Amino acid sequence: MTTLGEFLRNRRGRIRPADVGFPPRTGRRQTPGLRREELAALAGVSVDYYIRLEQGRDTHPSAGVLDALATALRLDDDERTHLHALTKPPAKNKASKVARPELLKLLEVVRPAPAYVLTPTSDILAANPEGEAVLVGISRWPPQGRNLVRYVFTQPEARGVFVSWRQMAEDCVAHLRTVTTGPELDALVNDLIADSAEFAELWQHYDVRVKSGARRTFEHPAVGRFELTSEILTAPDGQRFAVFQAAANTPDADALTLLSMALQPQ
């Protein structure tokens, strides 16, 4: 699904020659961003070699070449890591689809904070009751089909749940881009491209960003609007534990308490 050449072309097209010190040229410029020869010069590689990389005829450049390209393309840390990952063979061990027991215990420990156990492609392997309740409408999904990115783009209620829906959508796609290969990724991306024009647009833009702590504003029909801060921990096998916490002694914490109380059997 994702190739080294695709990523290089995308990032080359984002840099204006003036940004890296090239003088303006007369006449119409046919290439958006840098030309191949310009990027090759910045990275200190031959034009022919760079063309082979972009065309997929050489898929195993050295770490030094990748670092030179990353510097020339002004990649940030997440993008640089992604560039290196694109040249590595896919992992042979298939990620487990069963939540780690240790993470399942944490789901209960952090209540009433909403929390989830996620795969690298954001399949929801488990959630505590508050986590399921926050994602309005997901309870109607079969457990084996629950995926956070799919929820954001295809569940109508998601646009109300996440007050800043567009930012959440951008973050989901940028994180999904960090997963470089695999049949599960391909199937999910193909489905979402077919189901959501907004996903297709963001996927084509090719932002790459590892999801980390962020402040999110939620809207829930039972308790109204509240703000939470996320924290994401990643296990060695790639499973992620995501928890959304409220600051103590705030209306946001009160909203979570009310939500948790509403879930108790009457």
RODO-2510 file (C-alpha; in nm, 4 decimals, decimal comma):
residues 266
     n   res          X          Y          Z
     1     m     0,0000     0,0000     0,0000
     2     t     0,2758     0,2453     0,0969
     3     t     0,6013     0,2683    -0,0977
     4     l     0,9249     0,4543    -0,0525
     5     g     0,8800     0,6264    -0,3879
     6     e     0,5298     0,7439    -0,2986
     7     f     0,6523     0,9063     0,0193
     8     l     0,9536     1,0694    -0,1469
     9     r     0,7388     1,2142    -0,4289
    10     n     0,4887     1,3503    -0,1800
    11     r     0,7483     1,5226     0,0354
    12     r     0,9475     1,6496    -0,2646
    13     g     0,6309     1,8177    -0,3907
    14     r     0,5825     2,0063    -0,0636
    15     i     0,9101     2,1991    -0,0664
    16     r     0,9452     2,5185    -0,2651
    17     p     1,2878     2,5770    -0,4229
    18     a     1,3132     2,9141    -0,2496
    19     d     1,2716     2,7416     0,0876
    20     v     1,6021     2,5592     0,0415
    21     g     1,8006     2,8392    -0,1226
    22     f     1,7550     2,7688    -0,4934
    23     p     1,7294     3,0892    -0,7006
    24     p     1,4062     3,1509    -0,8926
    25     r     1,4071     3,0453    -1,2571
    26     t     1,2456     3,2226    -1,5458
    27     g     0,9581     3,0611    -1,7293
    28     r     0,6844     2,8332    -1,6083
    29     r     0,7843     2,5618    -1,3642
    30     q     0,6269     2,2266    -1,4528
    31     t     0,7091     2,0436    -1,1289
    32     p     0,5377     2,1316    -0,8012
    33     g     0,7984     2,1564    -0,5298
    34     l     1,1542     2,0403    -0,5911
    35     r     1,2723     1,8742    -0,9078
    36     r     1,4390     1,5362    -0,8717
    37     e     1,7800     1,6782    -0,9593
    38     e     1,7391     1,9522    -0,7000
    39     l     1,6588     1,7074    -0,4222
    40     a     1,9432     1,4788    -0,5307
    41     a     2,1842     1,7724    -0,5087
    42     l     2,0611     1,8659    -0,1616
    43     a     2,0971     1,5079    -0,0394
    44     g     2,4365     1,4534    -0,2018
    45     v     2,3325     1,1587    -0,4206
    46     s     2,3356     1,1167    -0,7957
    47     v     2,0232     1,2025    -0,9916
    48     d     2,0171     0,8536    -1,1440
    49     y     2,0302     0,6911    -0,8022
    50     y     1,7543     0,9125    -0,6658
    51     i     1,5341     0,8340    -0,9675
    52     r     1,5837     0,4624    -0,9010
    53     l     1,4663     0,5141    -0,5423
    54     e     1,1586     0,7069    -0,6447
    55     q     1,0682     0,4583    -0,9161
    56     g     1,1065     0,1604    -0,6838
    57     r     1,4047     0,0129    -0,8696
    58     d     1,6212     0,0391    -0,5563
    59     t     1,4412    -0,0266    -0,2288
    60     h     1,7358    -0,0760     0,0076
    61     p     1,9238     0,2538     0,0443
    62     s     2,1682     0,2872     0,3301
    63     a     2,0746     0,4568     0,6551
    64     g     2,3105     0,7386     0,5625
    65     v     2,1298     0,8039     0,2346
    66     l     1,7933     0,7991     0,4116
    67     d     1,9164     1,0467     0,6713
    68     a     2,0496     1,2745     0,3984
    69     l     1,7149     1,2629     0,2181
    70     a     1,5275     1,3232     0,5437
    71     t     1,7387     1,6307     0,6138
    72     a     1,6975     1,7614     0,2591
    73     l     1,3211     1,7097     0,2788
    74     r     1,3048     1,8733     0,6229
    75     l     1,1302     1,5745     0,7789
    76     d     1,0361     1,5810     1,1448
    77     d     1,1170     1,2914     1,3796
    78     d     0,8009     1,0917     1,3008
    79     e     0,8471     1,1368     0,9261
    80     r     1,2163     1,0440     0,9454
    81     t     1,1296     0,7248     1,1356
    82     h     0,8635     0,6473     0,8763
    83     l     1,1110     0,6950     0,5905
    84     h     1,3461     0,4387     0,7454
    85     a     1,0587     0,1988     0,8159
    86     l     0,9563     0,1982     0,4494
    87     t     1,2837     0,0260     0,3570
    88     k     1,2513    -0,2548     0,6117
    89     p     1,0858    -0,5911     0,5445
    90     p     0,7440    -0,6376     0,7061
    91     a     0,7371    -0,8026     1,0436
    92     k     0,6765    -1,1768     1,0186
    93     n     0,4884    -1,2035     1,3460
    94     k     0,1236    -1,1180     1,3070
    95     a    -0,0021    -0,8797     1,5729
    96     s    -0,2236    -1,0486     1,8283
    97     k    -0,5972    -0,9855     1,8021
    98     v    -0,6466    -1,0703     2,1687
    99     a    -0,5936    -0,7947     2,4231
   100     r    -0,3012    -0,8482     2,6578
   101     p    -0,4199    -0,9527     3,0080
   102     e    -0,2157    -0,6761     3,1681
   103     l    -0,3901    -0,4150     2,9542
   104     l    -0,7314    -0,5616     3,0311
   105     k    -0,6607    -0,5112     3,4018
   106     l    -0,5665    -0,1490     3,3389
   107     l    -0,9066    -0,0885     3,1760
   108     e    -1,0658    -0,1426     3,5161
   109     v    -0,7987     0,0355     3,7182
   110     v    -0,8396     0,3675     3,5350
   111     r    -1,2215     0,3871     3,5590
   112     p    -1,4131     0,6150     3,5275
   113     a    -1,1642     0,7361     3,2646
   114     p    -1,2582     0,5986     2,9196
   115     a    -0,9890     0,3573     2,8009
   116     y    -0,9200     0,1221     2,5112
   117     v    -0,6842    -0,1527     2,3977
   118     l    -0,6017    -0,0965     2,0308
   119     t    -0,4041    -0,2736     1,7590
   120     p    -0,1531    -0,0791     1,5458
   121     t    -0,4341    -0,0221     1,2909
   122     s    -0,6703     0,0947     1,5697
   123     d    -0,8923    -0,2116     1,5944
   124     i    -1,0602    -0,1864     1,9347
   125     l    -0,9723    -0,5125     2,1095
   126     a    -1,1307    -0,4069     2,4376
   127     a    -1,2777    -0,1038     2,6117
   128     n    -1,4031    -0,0321     2,9600
   129     p    -1,7734     0,0635     2,9968
   130     e    -1,6993     0,4365     2,9912
   131     g    -1,4860     0,3952     2,6799
   132     e    -1,7678     0,2212     2,4981
   133     a    -2,0224     0,4764     2,6189
   134     v    -1,8203     0,7749     2,4975
   135     l    -1,8161     0,6391     2,1415
   136     v    -2,1880     0,6857     2,0894
   137     g    -2,3283     0,4272     1,8521
   138     i    -2,0374     0,1838     1,8592
   139     s    -2,2284    -0,0559     2,0847
   140     r    -2,4295    -0,1475     1,7751
   141     w    -2,1140    -0,2700     1,6009
   142     p    -2,0087    -0,6356     1,6336
   143     p    -1,7097    -0,6527     1,8721
   144     q    -1,4790    -0,8044     1,6088
   145     g    -1,5519    -0,5194     1,3662
   146     r    -1,4832    -0,2225     1,5909
   147     n    -1,2103     0,0098     1,4679
   148     l    -1,1515     0,3641     1,5904
   149     v    -1,0593     0,5085     1,2497
   150     r    -1,3566     0,3405     1,0842
   151     y    -1,5797     0,4776     1,3621
   152     v    -1,4536     0,8335     1,3142
   153     f    -1,5200     0,8334     0,9397
   154     t    -1,8296     0,6151     0,9008
   155     q    -2,0359     0,6463     1,2201
   156     p    -2,2678     0,9508     1,1907
   157     e    -2,2639     1,0165     1,5661
   158     a    -1,8839     1,0521     1,5631
   159     r    -1,9067     1,4054     1,4244
   160     g    -2,0984     1,5040     1,7359
   161     v    -1,8919     1,2978     1,9800
   162     f    -1,5657     1,4685     1,8787
   163     v    -1,6305     1,8419     1,8918
   164     s    -1,3151     1,9051     1,6853
   165     w    -1,3969     1,6219     1,4465
   166     r    -1,1659     1,7354     1,1674
   167     q    -0,8617     1,7396     1,3971
   168     m    -0,9474     1,3935     1,5279
   169     a    -0,9874     1,2673     1,1710
   170     e    -0,6536     1,4146     1,0627
   171     d    -0,4762     1,2653     1,3634
   172     c    -0,6264     0,9201     1,2997
   173     v    -0,5141     0,9146     0,9370
   174     a    -0,1682     1,0535     1,0154
   175     h    -0,1164     0,7801     1,2739
   176     l    -0,2469     0,5121     1,0376
   177     r     0,0201     0,6235     0,7912
   178     t     0,2861     0,5156     1,0415
   179     v     0,1745     0,1543     0,9854
   180     t     0,3764     0,0854     0,6732
   181     t     0,2432    -0,2459     0,5439
   182     g     0,0226    -0,5478     0,6014
   183     p    -0,3001    -0,7014     0,4669
   184     e    -0,5078    -0,5609     0,7543
   185     l    -0,3875    -0,2091     0,6767
   186     d    -0,4569    -0,2548     0,3057
   187     a    -0,8085    -0,3869     0,3680
   188     l    -0,8937    -0,1060     0,6098
   189     v    -0,7581     0,1682     0,3830
   190     n    -0,9323     0,0309     0,0743
   191     d    -1,2639     0,0117     0,2590
   192     l    -1,2348     0,3629     0,3958
   193     i    -1,1320     0,5127     0,0623
   194     a    -1,4467     0,3585    -0,0865
   195     d    -1,6687     0,4694     0,2030
   196     s    -1,5390     0,8186     0,2808
   197     a    -1,4235     1,0919     0,0429
   198     e    -1,2789     1,2777     0,3433
   199     f    -1,0640     0,9807     0,4376
   200     a    -0,9460     0,9450     0,0759
   201     e    -0,8469     1,3130     0,0714
   202     l    -0,6513     1,2905     0,3968
   203     w    -0,4866     0,9619     0,2984
   204     q    -0,3660     1,1173    -0,0266
   205     h    -0,2199     1,4139     0,1626
   206     y     0,0163     1,1704     0,3423
   207     d     0,0718     1,3332     0,6787
   208     v     0,2671     1,1049     0,9126
   209     r     0,2328     1,1510     1,2860
   210     v     0,2517     0,9107     1,5806
   211     k    -0,0499     0,9561     1,8046
   212     s     0,0440     1,0815     2,1481
   213     g    -0,1267     1,2736     2,4252
   214     a    -0,3821     1,5274     2,3049
   215     r    -0,6652     1,7291     2,4540
   216     r    -1,0049     1,6340     2,3121
   217     t    -1,3470     1,7864     2,3620
   218     f    -1,6333     1,5371     2,3714
   219     e    -2,0088     1,5798     2,3578
   220     h    -2,2273     1,3109     2,5130
   221     p    -2,6078     1,3048     2,5102
   222     a    -2,6247     1,2059     2,8783
   223     v    -2,3691     1,4391     3,0376
   224     g    -2,3016     1,7149     2,7844
   225     r    -1,9633     1,8593     2,6870
   226     f    -1,6359     1,7789     2,8637
   227     e    -1,2627     1,7904     2,7898
   228     l    -1,0186     1,5039     2,8441
   229     t    -0,6471     1,4543     2,7874
   230     s    -0,5324     1,1313     2,6279
   231     e    -0,2295     0,9233     2,7149
   232     i    -0,1161     0,6376     2,4918
   233     l     0,1167     0,3557     2,5965
   234     t     0,2509     0,1056     2,3430
   235     a     0,3340    -0,2550     2,4367
   236     p     0,6253    -0,4420     2,2734
   237     d     0,3869    -0,6338     2,0455
   238     g     0,2349    -0,3105     1,9123
   239     q    -0,0870    -0,3139     2,1127
   240     r    -0,1714     0,0308     2,2479
   241     f    -0,3430     0,1330     2,5681
   242     a    -0,5269     0,4645     2,5266
   243     v    -0,6847     0,6413     2,8237
   244     f    -0,8687     0,9745     2,8365
   245     q    -0,8335     1,1501     3,1714
   246     a    -0,9932     1,4534     3,3318
   247     a    -0,8175     1,6924     3,5657
   248     a    -0,9174     1,6311     3,9264
   249     n    -1,1902     1,8435     4,0865
   250     t    -1,3150     1,9887     3,7586
   251     p    -1,6491     1,9849     3,5781
   252     d    -1,4868     1,7429     3,3328
   253     a    -1,4157     1,4963     3,6150
   254     d    -1,7728     1,5401     3,7382
   255     a    -1,9013     1,4577     3,3896
   256     l    -1,7058     1,1305     3,3876
   257     t    -1,8415     1,0412     3,7299
   258     l    -2,1960     1,1047     3,6086
   259     l    -2,1330     0,8987     3,2964
   260     s    -1,9996     0,6098     3,5037
   261     m    -2,2970     0,6295     3,7416
   262     a    -2,5367     0,6186     3,4473
   263     l    -2,3807     0,2876     3,3419
   264     q    -2,4483     0,1205     3,6764
   265     p    -2,7337    -0,1353     3,6867
   266     q    -3,0518     0,0148     3,8276
***
